[in-house]
């Protein structure tokens, strides 16, 4: 049901049908999960936001401690962030979010503790959750298979960087991920020879975007690709651009760091990127800020960009694999245990 909803999500006439399918599928899943709860004597019930619902209510009645796993900005902030250039709102009334986000919020509110995947997400919980001290952060990082593959790919000479800065954007090319911001930045870009590839554009929108950027000689527009192809494109790039307005913790940023890219992103991407250390942080929603930073990075010595990229690779290898995530979640559970 979720897959069906996903396929028709971008067709406006099906918007209500999509929301209905999304919510119904979550409620059916929660009813299925109730069978596990009925027969369990566990102390904790750890569930994904939206998938708990009736099963979470049953677990609460049985005296279990509820831990909700949530991986995007707080439901009361998602649409606001997208429509307000990434600015985090103050408290918003419940009537201002969709039925779908109300369902997700239901799971968050019943939880005793919440685990989120970035400091940015935790920040969006301020004024929207009963106890911000009970919201813990565990960055997910990169899966071990991707790390292993990239180590192998890096040994091949064809992935060496060129002398001219190569920019790359990967991700679903939509407003939430800063697509509008990037397009406006490029329309006003003085260097018409910029070397840039955009990956993740819906097939039906490719020609439109190509037309709007037709005066830029070396901009390539592509649709979706698989993870292996994505990693190879990142390895061939110098700078990864991701001007997102609202995320949980963007996996593509971690992947780009693993592939040795210099990163240009926003705090709203929920990444670990620090300004001047892993790349550059720009103001969300500002195409001028993005354009100026891209121009600045183009002016940098290529060896400096590569050195930061190498440091990014080392950072992911050392601190953001599956095992580190496991240890971080285990540490969180130890803290929760102490509180109970």
Residue, then its C-alpha position, 0 to 999 in steps of 0.5 A: x500500500x505504501x509503495x502504491x502511494x509512493x508511485x502516485x504521490x506526485x499526481x495532484x488528483x491523487x493527493x487525498x488518496x495518497x494520504x489515505x493509503x499512507x495512514x491506512x497502511x500505518x494503522x494496519x501495520x500497528x494492528x499487526x504489531x499488537x500481536x507481538x506486544x500481547x505475547x511479550x514481557x519486554x521492558x521496552x518497546x522501540x518503534x518507528x514513528x507512525x508504525x506504533x499507534x495502537x501497538x504503542x498504546x497497548x505497550x503503554x497499558x502493559x507498562x512498557x517504556x516506549x522509545x520512538x525512533x524518528x528521522x525527520x524534523x518534528x511534524x509541526x515544523x516540516x511543512x513550515x520549514x519548506x514554505x519559509x526558507x528553512x526557518x524553524x518556527x515557534x509553537x504551531x497549533x495542531x490544526x496547521x499540520x496534515x492528517x498524516x503528520x498528526x498520525x506521526x505526532x501521535x506516536x511521538x507524543x505517547x513515547x517516553x523517549x525519542x531517538x532522532x538522527x541529528x542535532x537539527x531534528x532535536x532542535x525542531x522538537x523544542x516547544x513541540x515535545x513534553x521534555x526535550x531532555x528525553x530526546x536523544x541523538x544518534x547519527x546513522x552514518x553510512x552502511x558498512x557495505x558502502x564503506x567497503x565498496x568505496x575503499x575498493x573504488x578508491x584504489x582505481x585510478x579512474x576516480x582521481x579528481x580533475x584540476x577543474x572543480x567538479x560540483x555534484x548534487x544528488x537527491x530527490x530534486x524537490x523543494x524540500x531539498x533546495x532544488x529551487x534554491x540551486x536553480x536560482x543560484x545557477x540562473x545567476x551564476x557568472x561562470x557559464x563553464x561551471x562543471x556540475x551534475x544534478x542527479x535525482x530529477x524526475x524524468x518528466x522534469x528533466x527537459x524543463x530544467x535543462x531549458x532553464x539552465x541552457x546557458x550553462x555549458x557543462x551542467x548535466x541533468x540526470x534522473x535517479x540512479x542506484x546506490x553503487x552508481x551514486x557512490x561512483x559519481x561522488x568519487x568523481x566529484x570534488x564538491x557536493x552541494x546539498x542546500x536542503x531546507x528540511x531533513x532528518x540527517x541526509x544520508x547522501x551528505x555522509x556518502x559524499x563525505x565518504x567519497x572524499x567530497x568537500x561539502x556545501x550544505x545547510x544546518x537543516x541537512x542534519x549532517x555533521x558538517x562543520x564550517x571550514x572543517x568539512x566544507x561550508x555551511x550556507x544559509x538555508x533558503x538563500x540562493x545568493x549565499x549558495x551562489x557566492x559560496x560556490x564561486x568562493x570554492x571554485x577560487x580555492x586551490x584544488x589541493x585544499x579542496x582535496x585535502x578537506x575531502x580526504x579528511x571527510x573520508x577519514x571522519x566517516x571511516x573512523x566515526x560513522x559506520x554501522x558499528x558506531x551507530x550501534x554503540x551510540x544507541x546502546x549508550x542511549x539505552x544505558x541512559x534510559x535504563x538509569x532514568x527508569 
